[in-house]
Amino acid sequence: MRLTEYERKARREIEDWLGGDASLVAQALNWAMQPMDWVVRRIAGDELIEQADEAITQFLSVLNDASEWTYDAAQLLADARRAGIGIEKAEDLREVELEKLDVLARSYTTENALLAAVEGGGTGLGGAVLIAADIPLLFTINLRLIQQIGAAYGFPMRGPGYRPLVLSIFNVAASGSREARSDAMREVSVAGAALARDTEYRGRVSGVFREQNRHLPREIAKNIVGRKLAQAIPIAGAAVGAGINYWFTTETAETAYMLLRALYLERKERS
């Protein structure tokens, strides 16, 4: 099916994002966190690092049960109606104009970013003691955000079938690397082809998916653990916790927005 002018413009935006550098927010955070990183390396013991790493890895490894953290489907339908989109179920959004869906998808960023910041600030007051509690809460908020954005394009992202795509989004948000974006885009292409044929999406074929299951959660953990450990620094913990959570959630939102727009376009072109 041919793309509209708006959709072709969206395709160019996605291509620019794939080949671009890390966001300005991510670059600014990396610069601002350099002194914190030095302090963390000096004061964080191996046990604390291992606890934080394990909390992230364990959460991401149980995404086969992602339905336990689903978005509110009834709320999605209400949000769509307020945006002038009349649908019966989330999957119907696949047939709605992308321009309307982009507005709906964008609407979920601010509320989740603020929620994550408040949560990070609160747990940051507890220093190292509450870091292990903060990490699952942060990832739960972000999983819900991914599902909300996915549902806005007609892809609810629930259940084990979407696990590789969800992991890919988390990996891009945590690392910001071009390599991670390219890997995620390949995952989108596989998903788009499957959905266009009305077949079940199960991730990329061959041994890649099995390797991803074993490897990717650890990579995501490695990329974010150092940032979260900065919350252990006295006095600065609350501000650092709020800032890191806000940054990570906005990165997740932007990544999900770009990749799930791409999924919408892939399915439409292949249908």
ZALOKE-100523 format. One record per residue (C-alpha): residue in three letters; residue number from 1; z, x, y negated. Coordinates in steps of 0.5 Angstrom, whole numbers, padded with zeros to 4 digits. Each point is the difference from the previous one (the first is absolute). Example, Ala and Ser with C-alpha at 12.3 -4.5 7.8 and 13.67 -1.06 7.14 Angstrom:
2
Ala	1	0016	0025	0009
Ser	2	-0002	0002	-0007
//
This chain:
271
Met	1	0000	0000	0000
Arg	2	-0002	0003	-0007
Leu	3	0005	0002	-0005
Thr	4	0001	-0003	-0007
Glu	5	0000	0004	-0006
Tyr	6	0007	0000	-0001
Glu	7	0001	0002	0008
Arg	8	-0005	0006	-0001
Lys	9	0004	0002	-0006
Ala	10	0007	0000	0004
Arg	11	-0004	0004	0005
Arg	12	-0001	0005	-0005
Glu	13	0007	0000	-0002
Ile	14	0002	0001	0007
Glu	15	-0004	0006	0001
Asp	16	0002	0003	-0006
Trp	17	0007	-0001	0002
Leu	18	-0001	0003	0007
Gly	19	-0003	0006	-0004
Gly	20	0005	0001	-0005
Asp	21	0007	0004	-0001
Ala	22	0007	-0003	0001
Ser	23	0001	-0005	-0005
Leu	24	0003	0002	-0007
Val	25	0007	-0003	0002
Ala	26	0000	0004	0006
Gln	27	-0002	0006	-0004
Ala	28	0006	-0001	-0005
Leu	29	0005	-0001	0006
Asn	30	-0002	0006	0003
Trp	31	0001	0004	-0006
Ala	32	0006	-0003	-0002
Met	33	0003	0001	0007
Gln	34	-0001	0007	0000
Pro	35	0007	0002	-0002
Met	36	0003	-0005	0005
Asp	37	-0004	0002	0005
Trp	38	0003	0007	-0001
Val	39	0007	-0003	0000
Val	40	-0001	-0004	0006
Arg	41	-0002	0006	0004
Arg	42	0006	0004	-0002
Ile	43	0005	-0006	0001
Ala	44	-0003	-0004	0006
Gly	45	0002	0002	0007
Asp	46	-0004	-0001	0006
Glu	47	0004	-0006	0002
Leu	48	-0001	-0004	-0006
Ile	49	-0008	0002	0000
Glu	50	0000	-0002	0008
Gln	51	0004	-0007	-0002
Ala	52	-0005	-0002	-0005
Asp	53	-0006	0002	0004
Glu	54	0002	-0003	0006
Ala	55	0001	-0007	-0004
Ile	56	-0007	0000	-0003
Thr	57	-0003	0002	0007
Gln	58	0004	-0005	0004
Phe	59	-0002	-0006	-0005
Leu	60	-0007	0002	0000
Ser	61	0000	0001	0008
Val	62	0002	-0008	0001
Leu	63	-0006	-0003	-0004
Asn	64	-0002	-0003	0006
Asp	65	0005	-0005	-0002
Ala	66	-0002	-0001	-0007
Ser	67	0000	-0007	0000
Glu	68	0008	0000	-0001
Trp	69	-0002	0002	-0007
Thr	70	-0005	-0004	-0002
Tyr	71	-0002	-0003	-0006
Asp	72	0001	-0007	-0002
Ala	73	-0006	-0004	0002
Ala	74	0002	-0006	-0004
Gln	75	0001	0004	-0006
Leu	76	-0007	0003	0001
Leu	77	-0003	-0007	0000
Ala	78	0004	-0002	-0006
Asp	79	-0002	0006	-0004
Ala	80	-0008	-0001	0002
Arg	81	0001	-0007	-0003
Arg	82	0002	0003	-0006
Ala	83	-0005	0004	-0001
Gly	84	-0005	-0005	0001
Ile	85	-0002	0001	0007
Gly	86	0001	-0006	0005
Ile	87	0001	0002	0007
Glu	88	0003	-0002	0007
Lys	89	0002	0006	0003
Ala	90	0000	0008	-0002
Glu	91	-0007	0001	0004
Asp	92	-0004	-0005	-0005
Leu	93	0001	0005	-0005
Arg	94	-0005	0005	0003
Glu	95	-0005	-0005	-0002
Val	96	0002	0000	-0008
Glu	97	-0003	0004	-0005
Leu	98	0003	0007	-0001
Glu	99	0001	-0001	-0007
Lys	100	0005	-0005	0001
Leu	101	0003	0004	0006
Asp	102	0001	0006	-0004
Val	103	0005	-0004	-0005
Leu	104	0004	-0003	0005
Ala	105	0001	0007	0004
Arg	106	0002	0003	-0007
Ser	107	0005	-0005	-0001
Tyr	108	0005	0003	0006
Thr	109	0000	0007	-0003
Thr	110	0005	-0001	-0006
Glu	111	0006	-0004	0004
Asn	112	0000	0004	0006
Ala	113	0000	0007	-0004
Leu	114	0006	-0003	-0004
Leu	115	0003	-0002	0006
Ala	116	0000	0007	0003
Ala	117	0002	0003	-0006
Val	118	0006	-0004	-0001
Glu	119	0002	0001	0008
Gly	120	-0001	0008	-0001
Gly	121	0004	0000	-0006
Gly	122	0006	-0004	0003
Thr	123	-0001	0005	0006
Gly	124	-0001	0006	-0004
Leu	125	0007	-0001	-0003
Gly	126	0003	0001	0007
Gly	127	-0003	0007	0001
Ala	128	-0002	0003	0007
Val	129	0005	-0006	0003
Leu	130	-0005	-0005	-0001
Ile	131	-0007	0003	0000
Ala	132	0000	-0002	0008
Ala	133	0000	-0007	-0003
Asp	134	-0004	0001	-0005
Ile	135	-0006	0002	0004
Pro	136	-0001	-0006	0004
Leu	137	0001	-0005	-0006
Leu	138	-0006	0004	-0004
Phe	139	-0004	0000	0006
Thr	140	0001	-0008	0002
Ile	141	-0002	-0001	-0008
Asn	142	-0006	0004	0001
Leu	143	-0002	-0004	0007
Arg	144	0001	-0006	-0004
Leu	145	-0004	0002	-0005
Ile	146	-0006	0002	0004
Gln	147	0000	-0006	0004
Gln	148	0000	-0004	-0007
Ile	149	-0006	0004	-0002
Gly	150	-0003	-0001	0006
Ala	151	0001	-0007	0001
Ala	152	-0003	-0001	-0007
Tyr	153	-0007	0002	0003
Gly	154	0001	-0004	0006
Phe	155	0003	0005	0004
Pro	156	0007	-0001	0002
Met	157	0001	0007	0003
Arg	158	0005	-0003	0005
Gly	159	0002	0002	0007
Pro	160	-0002	0007	0004
Gly	161	-0007	-0001	-0001
Tyr	162	0000	0002	-0007
Arg	163	0005	0006	0001
Pro	164	-0005	0006	-0001
Leu	165	-0002	-0003	-0007
Val	166	0007	-0001	-0002
Leu	167	0001	0007	0002
Ser	168	-0006	0003	-0004
Ile	169	0002	-0004	-0006
Phe	170	0007	0003	0000
Asn	171	-0003	0007	0001
Val	172	-0004	0000	-0006
Ala	173	0006	-0003	-0004
Ala	174	0004	0006	0002
Ser	175	-0005	0005	0000
Gly	176	-0005	-0002	-0005
Ser	177	-0005	0005	0003
Arg	178	-0007	-0001	0000
Glu	179	0000	0002	0008
Ala	180	0005	-0006	0001
Arg	181	-0005	-0005	-0004
Ser	182	-0006	0002	0004
Asp	183	0004	-0001	0007
Ala	184	0002	-0007	-0003
Met	185	-0007	-0002	-0002
Arg	186	-0002	0002	0007
Glu	187	0005	-0005	0003
Val	188	-0002	-0005	-0005
Ser	189	-0007	0000	0002
Val	190	0002	-0001	0007
Ala	191	0004	-0006	-0002
Gly	192	-0006	-0003	-0004
Ala	193	-0005	0001	0006
Ala	194	0005	-0003	0005
Leu	195	0002	-0006	-0005
Ala	196	-0008	-0001	-0002
Arg	197	-0001	-0001	0008
Asp	198	0006	-0005	0000
Thr	199	0003	0005	0005
Glu	200	0007	0003	0001
Tyr	201	0002	0006	-0004
Arg	202	0004	0005	0003
Gly	203	-0001	0007	-0004
Arg	204	-0005	0005	0001
Val	205	-0003	0002	0007
Ser	206	0001	0006	0005
Gly	207	0006	0004	-0001
Val	208	0001	-0001	-0007
Phe	209	0004	-0006	0000
Arg	210	0005	0003	0005
Glu	211	0001	0007	-0004
Gln	212	0001	-0004	-0006
Asn	213	0006	-0004	0003
Arg	214	0003	0006	0002
His	215	-0002	0004	-0007
Leu	216	0000	-0004	-0006
Pro	217	0007	-0003	-0001
Arg	218	0002	0008	0000
Glu	219	-0005	0002	-0005
Ile	220	0002	-0006	-0004
Ala	221	0008	0002	0000
Lys	222	-0002	0007	-0001
Asn	223	-0003	-0002	-0007
Ile	224	0005	-0004	-0002
Val	225	0007	0002	0002
Gly	226	0000	0006	-0005
Arg	227	0000	-0005	-0006
Lys	228	0005	-0005	0004
Leu	229	0005	0006	0001
Ala	230	0000	0001	-0008
Gln	231	0004	-0006	0000
Ala	232	0006	0004	0003
Ile	233	0000	0004	-0007
Pro	234	0007	-0003	-0004
Ile	235	-0001	-0004	-0006
Ala	236	-0008	0000	0000
Gly	237	0000	-0004	0007
Ala	238	-0001	-0007	-0003
Ala	239	-0005	0002	-0005
Val	240	-0004	0004	0006
Gly	241	0001	-0005	0005
Ala	242	-0003	-0005	-0005
Gly	243	-0006	0004	-0002
Ile	244	-0002	0002	0007
Asn	245	0000	-0007	0003
Tyr	246	-0004	-0002	-0006
Trp	247	-0005	0005	0000
Phe	248	-0001	-0001	0008
Thr	249	0000	-0007	-0001
Thr	250	-0006	0000	-0005
Glu	251	-0003	0005	0004
Thr	252	0000	-0004	0006
Ala	253	-0003	-0006	-0004
Glu	254	-0006	0004	-0003
Thr	255	-0001	0002	0007
Ala	256	0000	-0006	0003
Tyr	257	-0004	-0003	-0005
Met	258	-0006	0005	0000
Leu	259	0000	0000	0008
Leu	260	0001	-0008	0001
Arg	261	-0006	-0001	-0005
Ala	262	-0004	0005	0004
Leu	263	0002	-0004	0006
Tyr	264	-0002	-0007	-0003
Leu	265	-0007	0004	-0002
Glu	266	-0001	0003	0007
Arg	267	0001	-0007	0003
Lys	268	-0005	-0003	-0005
Glu	269	-0005	0005	0001
Arg	270	0000	0000	0007
Ser	271	0000	-0008	0001
//
